[in-house]
């Protein structure tokens, strides 16, 4: 089990590095990956040699967590300095939008003639945005000045003016500046030629989505058979036993699918080009590594960023609740063992989570006591995993759903601070619940900078701000253990 967990962690880490930093540093991806994986490799090697009963020495636990992040940062910066022009502020904007960055590489900004610069300046009315300086960079034109009206009005007016003068030659990005003054960036728009009906059909690729769904249904069914108590090596000897794995498989795929369709349908509402949800099958552990969609066009504003990001966790959570309650009601009460784990579905201590404890008490009533654990029904296992998926996605870090949400609520600079604090808090929480430790390590290396919206300055309304705070409250009651004072009140 340690080997397969290490393999999955290694795959996830490699994909994370490849996607997040491969385009902005010359340091080899494999070297950055090796540095990130060093702590896990050391601890796994120790466990393989000395066994799980002898924990690694404190120095082996702490020093890799100090040395490896520092070495990773040094290697990243070393490779980044060798890239010309990547330190400039305007170029960081297209980097955070992968599609924009990649197309800009092969289509540099066409020089603006003196007559065109006059046209560009005329696009900025002094009563809307008083233009002070225009900078020409290899991949962008940066327009700095003073905002004289609301951000929303300024963006709409200037965007309309630029499109009237230059057509669809540029994408217009409005972003917060470090000095508190928002600035405009004009990035080459190579998406226009691709945004046709044929490309849209190719992006969705329903055939691929259905094949991945079918394979994931098989792998989750095989895992579900084991959750149902049937032991086998590769495939059940009796094919009819596969039916016992369907409750887990269908429940888990429903939770993950509804989560991703929440993102997909909201993206379609805002006319953001995106793929269908793709499942990731995995023959071991949980049967799947989750599902995902890819957005292939920029997000128009922070309102759209918020709505697309929060739609997935909320939709997934809404379908998770009835499944989890039904599964808990059909689960068995067992004696609480001396050693329990957060993912021990045969004897789960519900007090590891505030929300899980409340739902368990609601479903099982007086049968659940302080000396009880839960032998979970396969549907309850799927619902419980749905809670974990919701919590992990709501972590307010970088490009996770929670990172998008706090970015939309507070702006990119504040979101970076919140993300850093959240990573450290989860690392502290992992000292009480070791099951969170691998995820805490992964979060330490996730980029804190989120993808900007085109209009990344206009703030949200109060209704969405309240919704974002409720989402963070949901995260807290899922990941925090039940305080003893509340456990006494619930008699568990």
C-alpha positions as CSV (number, residue, x, y, z in Angstrom):
1,X,0.0,0.0,0.0
2,X,2.9,2.4,0.8
3,X,4.3,1.7,-2.7
4,X,1.0,2.5,-4.5
5,X,0.4,5.6,-2.4
6,X,3.9,6.8,-3.2
7,X,3.4,6.1,-6.9
8,X,0.1,8.1,-6.9
9,X,1.7,11.0,-5.0
10,X,4.6,11.0,-7.4
11,X,2.3,11.1,-10.4
12,X,0.3,14.0,-9.0
13,X,3.4,15.9,-8.0
14,X,4.9,15.5,-11.5
15,X,1.7,16.7,-13.2
16,X,1.6,19.6,-10.8
17,X,5.1,20.7,-11.6
18,X,4.7,20.2,-15.3
19,X,1.6,22.3,-15.4
20,X,2.5,25.1,-13.0
21,X,6.2,26.0,-13.6
22,X,7.5,24.2,-16.7
23,X,6.8,27.2,-18.8
24,X,8.5,29.7,-16.6
25,X,11.8,28.1,-15.6
26,X,14.5,26.2,-17.5
27,X,15.3,23.9,-14.5
28,X,14.3,20.4,-15.6
29,X,10.9,19.3,-14.5
30,X,12.3,15.9,-13.3
31,X,14.8,17.7,-11.0
32,X,12.1,19.9,-9.4
33,X,9.9,16.8,-9.1
34,X,12.7,14.8,-7.4
35,X,13.3,17.6,-4.8
36,X,9.6,17.7,-4.0
37,X,9.4,13.9,-3.6
38,X,12.6,13.6,-1.5
39,X,10.7,13.8,1.9
40,X,8.2,11.1,0.9
41,X,10.9,8.9,-0.6
42,X,13.0,9.1,2.6
43,X,10.1,8.3,4.9
44,X,8.9,5.5,2.6
45,X,12.4,4.0,2.5
46,X,12.6,4.2,6.3
47,X,9.2,2.4,6.7
48,X,10.2,-0.3,4.2
49,X,13.4,-1.0,6.1
50,X,12.3,-0.6,9.7
51,X,8.6,-1.2,9.5
52,X,5.6,1.0,10.5
53,X,6.1,0.3,14.3
54,X,9.4,2.2,14.4
55,X,8.7,5.9,13.3
56,X,11.4,7.9,11.6
57,X,13.6,10.0,13.8
58,X,12.5,13.6,14.4
59,X,15.5,15.0,12.3
60,X,14.5,12.9,9.3
61,X,10.9,14.2,9.6
62,X,11.8,17.9,10.0
63,X,14.9,18.6,8.1
64,X,13.7,17.4,4.6
65,X,10.7,19.8,5.1
66,X,13.1,22.7,5.6
67,X,15.8,21.9,3.1
68,X,13.7,20.6,0.2
69,X,11.4,23.7,-0.1
70,X,14.5,26.0,0.0
71,X,16.3,23.9,-2.6
72,X,13.2,23.8,-4.8
73,X,12.9,27.6,-4.6
74,X,16.6,28.1,-5.5
75,X,16.4,25.7,-8.4
76,X,13.2,27.4,-9.7
77,X,14.7,30.9,-9.4
78,X,18.0,29.7,-11.0
79,X,16.1,28.5,-14.1
80,X,13.9,31.5,-14.1
81,X,16.7,34.0,-14.2
82,X,18.1,32.4,-17.3
83,X,14.9,33.3,-19.2
84,X,15.0,36.7,-20.7
85,X,12.3,39.1,-19.7
86,X,10.4,36.8,-17.4
87,X,10.9,39.0,-14.4
88,X,8.9,41.9,-15.9
89,X,5.5,42.5,-14.4
90,X,3.4,42.5,-17.5
91,X,4.6,39.2,-18.7
92,X,3.4,37.5,-15.5
93,X,-0.1,38.2,-16.7
94,X,-0.2,36.0,-19.8
95,X,1.8,33.3,-17.9
96,X,-1.1,32.8,-15.5
97,X,-3.4,32.1,-18.5
98,X,-1.8,29.0,-20.1
99,X,-3.7,29.3,-23.4
100,X,-2.9,33.0,-23.8
101,X,0.8,32.4,-22.9
102,X,1.3,29.6,-25.3
103,X,-0.3,31.4,-28.2
104,X,1.6,34.6,-27.4
105,X,4.9,32.7,-27.8
106,X,4.4,32.1,-31.5
107,X,2.6,35.5,-32.2
108,X,4.6,38.5,-30.8
109,X,2.8,41.8,-30.5
110,X,2.6,43.6,-33.8
111,X,4.4,46.9,-33.5
112,X,2.1,49.8,-33.0
113,X,2.9,52.7,-35.4
114,X,2.9,56.3,-34.1
115,X,-0.5,56.8,-35.7
116,X,-1.8,53.7,-34.0
117,X,-0.5,54.9,-30.7
118,X,-2.5,58.0,-31.0
119,X,-5.5,55.8,-31.7
120,X,-4.7,53.7,-28.6
121,X,-4.4,56.8,-26.4
122,X,-7.8,58.0,-27.7
123,X,-9.3,54.8,-26.5
124,X,-8.8,56.0,-22.9
125,X,-11.1,59.0,-22.2
126,X,-9.6,61.2,-19.4
127,X,-12.8,61.0,-17.5
128,X,-12.7,57.2,-17.4
129,X,-9.0,56.3,-17.2
130,X,-6.4,59.0,-17.6
131,X,-3.6,57.3,-19.6
132,X,-0.1,58.3,-18.4
133,X,2.3,55.7,-19.9
134,X,2.4,53.0,-22.6
135,X,5.0,50.3,-22.4
136,X,5.8,47.9,-25.2
137,X,6.9,44.4,-24.0
138,X,7.7,41.3,-26.1
139,X,4.3,39.7,-25.4
140,X,2.1,42.6,-24.3
141,X,1.3,46.3,-24.4
142,X,0.9,47.8,-20.9
143,X,-1.1,50.9,-20.4
144,X,-0.8,52.7,-17.0
145,X,-2.8,55.6,-15.7
146,X,-5.3,56.8,-13.2
147,X,-8.7,55.3,-12.7
148,X,-11.4,58.0,-12.6
149,X,-14.6,55.9,-12.5
150,X,-15.8,52.5,-11.3
151,X,-13.6,49.6,-12.5
152,X,-16.6,47.9,-14.2
153,X,-17.5,51.0,-16.2
154,X,-13.8,51.7,-17.1
155,X,-13.2,48.2,-18.4
156,X,-16.4,48.1,-20.5
157,X,-15.8,51.6,-22.0
158,X,-12.2,51.0,-22.8
159,X,-12.7,47.5,-24.1
160,X,-15.4,48.7,-26.4
161,X,-13.1,51.6,-27.6
162,X,-10.1,49.3,-28.3
163,X,-12.3,46.8,-30.1
164,X,-13.7,49.6,-32.3
165,X,-10.2,50.8,-33.2
166,X,-8.3,47.5,-33.4
167,X,-11.0,44.8,-33.8
168,X,-10.2,41.5,-32.1
169,X,-6.5,42.0,-32.4
170,X,-5.9,42.1,-28.6
171,X,-7.3,40.5,-25.4
172,X,-7.8,43.4,-22.9
173,X,-6.8,42.5,-19.3
174,X,-7.5,44.9,-16.4
175,X,-5.5,43.9,-13.4
176,X,-4.6,45.3,-9.9
177,X,-1.2,46.9,-9.6
178,X,1.2,46.6,-6.7
179,X,0.9,50.4,-6.1
180,X,-2.8,50.2,-5.8
181,X,-3.3,51.6,-9.3
182,X,-5.0,49.2,-11.8
183,X,-3.5,48.9,-15.3
184,X,-4.5,47.6,-18.7
185,X,-2.6,44.9,-20.6
186,X,-3.2,44.2,-24.3
187,X,-2.2,40.6,-25.2
188,X,-2.2,39.1,-28.7
189,X,-5.6,37.4,-29.3
190,X,-4.9,34.2,-31.2
191,X,-8.1,32.6,-29.9
192,X,-10.3,34.2,-32.5
193,X,-9.2,31.9,-35.4
194,X,-9.8,28.8,-33.2
195,X,-13.1,29.8,-31.8
196,X,-15.2,28.2,-34.5
197,X,-17.9,25.4,-34.4
198,X,-15.5,22.7,-35.5
199,X,-13.0,23.5,-32.7
200,X,-15.8,23.7,-30.1
201,X,-16.9,20.2,-31.0
202,X,-13.3,18.9,-30.9
203,X,-12.9,20.5,-27.4
204,X,-15.8,18.7,-25.9
205,X,-14.8,15.2,-27.2
206,X,-17.8,13.3,-25.8
207,X,-16.3,10.0,-27.0
208,X,-13.3,10.3,-24.8
209,X,-15.4,11.4,-21.9
210,X,-17.6,8.4,-22.2
211,X,-14.7,6.0,-22.5
212,X,-13.1,7.4,-19.4
213,X,-16.4,7.2,-17.6
214,X,-16.8,3.6,-18.5
215,X,-13.3,2.6,-17.4
216,X,-13.7,4.6,-14.2
217,X,-17.1,2.8,-13.5
218,X,-15.2,-0.5,-13.9
219,X,-12.3,0.4,-11.6
220,X,-14.6,1.9,-8.9
221,X,-16.8,-1.1,-9.1
222,X,-13.8,-3.4,-8.4
223,X,-12.9,-1.3,-5.4
224,X,-16.5,-1.2,-4.3
225,X,-16.6,-5.0,-4.3
226,X,-13.7,-4.9,-1.7
227,X,-15.6,-2.4,0.4
228,X,-18.5,-4.8,0.3
229,X,-16.3,-7.4,1.9
230,X,-15.4,-9.6,-1.1
231,X,-11.7,-10.6,-1.2
232,X,-10.1,-11.2,-4.6
233,X,-6.7,-10.6,-6.2
234,X,-7.3,-9.2,-9.7
235,X,-10.9,-9.9,-10.6
236,X,-13.8,-11.6,-8.6
237,X,-14.1,-15.3,-9.3
238,X,-17.9,-14.9,-9.7
239,X,-18.8,-12.0,-12.1
240,X,-22.1,-11.6,-10.3
241,X,-20.2,-10.3,-7.3
242,X,-19.5,-7.1,-9.3
243,X,-23.0,-6.0,-8.6
244,X,-22.0,-5.6,-4.9
245,X,-19.5,-2.9,-6.0
246,X,-22.0,-0.9,-8.0
247,X,-23.5,1.1,-5.0
248,X,-20.1,2.5,-4.1
249,X,-19.1,3.1,-7.8
250,X,-22.4,4.8,-8.8
251,X,-22.5,7.0,-5.7
252,X,-18.8,8.1,-6.0
253,X,-19.1,8.8,-9.8
254,X,-22.4,10.7,-9.1
255,X,-20.6,12.9,-6.5
256,X,-17.6,13.6,-8.7
257,X,-19.6,14.0,-11.9
258,X,-22.1,16.5,-10.3
259,X,-19.1,18.5,-8.9
260,X,-17.5,18.8,-12.3
261,X,-20.8,19.4,-14.2
262,X,-21.4,22.3,-11.7
263,X,-18.2,23.9,-13.1
264,X,-19.0,22.9,-16.7
265,X,-22.5,24.3,-16.9
266,X,-21.6,27.5,-15.1
267,X,-18.7,28.0,-17.5
268,X,-21.1,27.5,-20.4
269,X,-23.4,30.0,-18.9
270,X,-20.6,32.6,-19.0
271,X,-19.7,31.5,-22.5
272,X,-16.3,30.2,-21.4
273,X,-15.1,27.4,-23.7
274,X,-14.4,24.3,-21.7
275,X,-14.1,20.5,-22.0
276,X,-16.6,18.0,-20.8
277,X,-15.8,16.4,-17.4
278,X,-13.1,13.7,-17.7
279,X,-12.7,11.0,-15.1
280,X,-9.4,9.6,-14.1
281,X,-9.6,5.8,-13.6
282,X,-7.3,4.1,-11.1
283,X,-7.4,0.3,-10.5
284,X,-6.4,0.6,-6.8
285,X,-7.0,2.6,-3.7
286,X,-10.3,4.4,-4.4
287,X,-10.9,3.4,-8.0
288,X,-10.5,6.9,-9.4
289,X,-8.2,9.8,-9.0
290,X,-11.2,12.2,-9.5
291,X,-12.4,14.2,-12.5
292,X,-11.6,17.5,-14.1
293,X,-12.6,20.0,-16.8
294,X,-10.3,22.3,-18.7
295,X,-11.3,25.9,-19.6
296,X,-9.9,27.0,-22.9
297,X,-10.8,30.7,-22.9
298,X,-10.2,33.5,-20.4
299,X,-12.6,34.1,-17.6
300,X,-14.3,37.5,-18.2
301,X,-14.4,38.9,-14.6
302,X,-14.2,38.1,-10.9
303,X,-18.0,37.5,-10.8
304,X,-17.6,34.7,-13.4
305,X,-14.5,33.4,-11.6
306,X,-16.4,33.1,-8.3
307,X,-19.5,31.5,-9.8
308,X,-17.6,28.9,-11.8
309,X,-15.4,28.1,-8.9
310,X,-18.0,27.7,-6.2
311,X,-20.5,25.9,-8.4
312,X,-18.6,22.6,-8.3
313,X,-18.1,22.2,-4.5
314,X,-21.7,23.4,-3.8
315,X,-23.2,21.0,-6.4
316,X,-21.1,18.1,-5.2
317,X,-21.9,18.8,-1.5
318,X,-25.7,19.0,-2.2
319,X,-25.6,15.5,-3.8
320,X,-23.2,14.2,-1.2
321,X,-25.5,15.0,1.8
322,X,-28.4,12.6,1.0
323,X,-26.0,9.8,-0.2
324,X,-24.0,10.1,3.0
325,X,-27.0,10.2,5.3
326,X,-28.5,7.1,3.6
327,X,-25.2,5.3,3.7
328,X,-24.7,6.1,7.4
329,X,-28.3,4.9,8.2
330,X,-27.4,1.5,6.7
331,X,-24.0,1.3,8.3
332,X,-23.1,-0.8,11.3
333,X,-22.1,0.3,14.8
334,X,-18.9,-1.4,16.0
335,X,-16.7,-1.0,19.1
336,X,-14.2,1.9,19.0
337,X,-10.7,0.4,18.5
338,X,-7.7,1.7,20.3
339,X,-6.2,3.0,17.1
340,X,-8.4,4.6,14.6
341,X,-7.8,6.5,11.4
342,X,-9.5,9.2,9.4
343,X,-9.8,6.9,6.4
344,X,-10.5,3.7,8.4
345,X,-13.9,2.9,6.9
346,X,-14.3,-0.4,8.8
347,X,-14.2,1.4,12.2
348,X,-14.5,5.2,11.5
349,X,-14.4,7.5,14.5
350,X,-16.8,10.3,13.3
351,X,-15.3,12.8,15.8
352,X,-12.5,13.3,13.3
353,X,-14.8,15.9,11.6
354,X,-17.3,18.3,13.0
355,X,-19.7,17.8,10.1
356,X,-19.2,14.0,10.0
357,X,-20.0,13.8,13.7
358,X,-23.2,15.8,13.3
359,X,-24.4,13.7,10.3
360,X,-23.5,10.5,12.0
361,X,-25.5,11.4,15.0
362,X,-28.5,12.5,12.9
363,X,-28.4,9.2,10.9
364,X,-27.7,6.8,13.7
365,X,-29.2,8.5,16.7
366,X,-28.7,7.0,20.2
367,X,-27.0,4.0,18.8
368,X,-23.8,6.1,18.4
369,X,-22.0,6.6,21.7
370,X,-18.6,7.8,22.8
371,X,-17.3,4.2,22.6
372,X,-18.7,3.5,19.1
373,X,-17.2,3.5,15.7
374,X,-18.9,3.1,12.3
375,X,-18.4,0.2,9.9
376,X,-19.4,2.2,6.8
377,X,-21.8,1.0,4.1
378,X,-20.2,1.4,0.6
379,X,-22.5,4.3,-0.2
380,X,-21.5,6.0,3.1
381,X,-17.8,5.5,2.0
382,X,-18.6,7.3,-1.3
383,X,-20.4,10.1,0.5
384,X,-17.6,10.5,3.0
385,X,-15.1,10.7,0.1
386,X,-17.4,13.3,-1.3
387,X,-16.9,15.4,1.8
388,X,-13.2,15.0,1.6
389,X,-13.2,16.1,-2.1
390,X,-15.3,19.1,-1.2
391,X,-12.9,20.1,1.6
392,X,-9.8,19.7,-0.5
393,X,-11.2,21.6,-3.4
394,X,-12.3,24.4,-1.1
395,X,-8.7,24.9,0.3
396,X,-8.1,28.6,-0.5
397,X,-4.8,28.0,-2.2
398,X,-3.7,28.9,-5.8
399,X,-5.7,27.2,-8.6
400,X,-7.9,25.1,-6.3
401,X,-11.6,26.1,-6.2
402,X,-11.1,27.7,-2.9
403,X,-8.1,29.7,-4.3
404,X,-10.3,31.0,-7.1
405,X,-13.0,31.9,-4.6
406,X,-10.8,34.0,-2.3
407,X,-9.2,35.6,-5.3
408,X,-12.6,36.7,-6.6
409,X,-13.6,37.9,-3.1
410,X,-10.4,39.8,-2.0
411,X,-8.2,40.2,-5.1
412,X,-5.1,38.4,-6.1
413,X,-2.6,39.9,-3.7
414,X,-4.8,39.2,-0.6
415,X,-5.6,35.7,-1.9
416,X,-1.8,35.0,-2.0
417,X,-1.5,35.9,1.7
418,X,-4.6,33.8,2.6
419,X,-3.2,30.9,0.6
420,X,0.1,31.0,2.5
421,X,-1.6,31.1,5.9
422,X,-3.9,28.2,4.8
423,X,-1.0,26.0,3.8
424,X,0.7,26.5,7.2
425,X,-2.6,25.9,9.1
426,X,-3.2,22.6,7.2
427,X,0.4,21.5,8.0
428,X,-0.3,22.2,11.7
429,X,-3.6,20.3,11.5
430,X,-1.8,17.3,10.0
431,X,0.1,16.9,13.3
432,X,-3.3,16.0,14.8
433,X,-4.6,14.1,11.8
434,X,-1.7,12.5,9.9
435,X,-4.0,11.6,7.0
436,X,-3.8,15.3,5.9
437,X,0.0,15.3,5.9
438,X,0.5,14.3,2.2
439,X,-2.0,16.9,1.1
440,X,-0.4,19.5,3.3
441,X,2.9,18.8,1.6
442,X,1.4,19.1,-1.9
443,X,-0.2,22.4,-1.0
444,X,3.2,23.7,0.1
445,X,4.4,23.5,-3.5
446,X,1.2,24.6,-5.3
447,X,1.7,28.0,-6.8
448,X,-0.1,30.7,-4.8
449,X,-0.8,32.9,-7.8
450,X,-4.2,32.3,-9.3
451,X,-5.2,32.8,-12.9
452,X,-6.5,36.4,-13.4
453,X,-9.8,37.2,-15.0
454,X,-9.8,39.7,-17.9
455,X,-11.5,42.3,-15.6
456,X,-9.6,41.4,-12.4
457,X,-10.4,44.6,-10.6
458,X,-14.2,44.9,-10.3
459,X,-15.2,43.5,-6.9
460,X,-18.0,41.1,-6.0
461,X,-21.4,42.0,-4.6
462,X,-22.3,41.4,-1.0
463,X,-24.4,38.3,-1.8
464,X,-21.4,36.5,-3.3
465,X,-19.1,37.7,-0.5
466,X,-21.4,36.0,2.0
467,X,-21.6,32.9,-0.2
468,X,-17.8,32.7,-0.2
469,X,-17.6,33.0,3.6
470,X,-20.1,30.2,3.9
471,X,-18.0,28.1,1.7
472,X,-15.0,28.7,3.9
473,X,-17.1,27.8,6.9
474,X,-18.1,24.5,5.2
475,X,-14.4,23.8,4.8
476,X,-13.7,24.4,8.4
477,X,-16.5,22.1,9.8
478,X,-15.3,19.3,7.5
479,X,-11.6,19.3,8.3
480,X,-11.6,20.3,12.0
481,X,-12.2,17.5,14.6
482,X,-15.2,17.7,16.9
483,X,-14.4,19.6,20.1
484,X,-14.9,17.7,23.3
485,X,-17.5,20.1,24.6
486,X,-19.7,19.4,21.6
487,X,-19.0,15.7,21.7
488,X,-20.4,15.7,25.3
489,X,-23.5,17.5,24.2
490,X,-24.0,15.0,21.4
491,X,-23.2,12.0,23.7
492,X,-20.5,10.7,21.3
